[in-house]
Amino acid sequence: MKRTVLLVLIILVFTSCGAKKRAAQKNKIDVTVDISTNETPVPTTEIIVPTYKTTEQYIAFFKSEAIHEMKLYGIPASITLAQGILESGSGKGRLAREANNHFGIKCHNWTGPRIYHDDDRKQECFRKYKDPNQSYRDHSLFLVDRKRYADLFKYKATNYKAWAKGLKKAGYATDPKYPQKLITLIERYKLYRYDIFGKTKRLKNKIPESIEISQTYTVQKGDTLYSISKQYNTTVARIKSLNNLDSNALSIGQTLILISN
């Protein structure tokens, strides 16, 4: 009798342990299923956004880039810096902070990343850049590649007042005080001192004698000015200027003058 009772107790103990183990395993499985249903965030590419506490710091950060752009395209460094300060709030504005757009350039025919921001109208489309220096280069190309700004390049790179007034006349900004605001910034921070580095004007209509032509290129079937500019690390505007081209049309066998990098 005692053996029977003992045997029954042993069976009950093992049955109870098995039930607890199965319950624990069930709970463990439930937790695993819940975790597996969580979606993994898709990694995103972060843009490079420098920090500028003061306008002086902003100028110190971008003055070399502005001078470089002046040497390439003939746009006064003082004008470029003043526009960057004014349009971006010295790098503190939303477009500068979230899109590296320092010149308020809207999308137009832009196919790259974009950001939407209230301006003249609500939620207008603006260009977005990974690096702030890309914004400075696009600013140069924006002025060079549009006919309405062509008259600006008749002025010397040291004539910042003419450039400031010319930008407003060409329609860069709707603010009637835009020229004076640029001039005030240039004179307050003595930005004109950076214009002395721009000894030459943008190449236009002829090849200056001081320029050394390092090579030429013969146009092949399927070539475009854009594809050639990318291949030789130059710009469409530069090729057109060197070769006195009025349009982007090319002919097979045509010889183009290129400049060494």
Protein Blocks (a to p, Z undefined) as FASTA:
>chain_A
ZZmmmmmmmmmmmmmmmmmmmmmmmmmmmmmmmmmmpccddddddddddddfbfklmmmm
mmmmmmmmmmmnopafklmmmmmmmmnonopamklmmnopanopafklafbdcddddffb
ghiacdddfbfklmmmmmmmmmmmpmklmmmmmpcfklmmlmmmmmmmnopamblklmmm
mmmmmmmnommmmmmmmmbccdehiacfklccfbdcdddehiafklmmmmnopafklmmm
mnopabfbdcehiacddddZZ
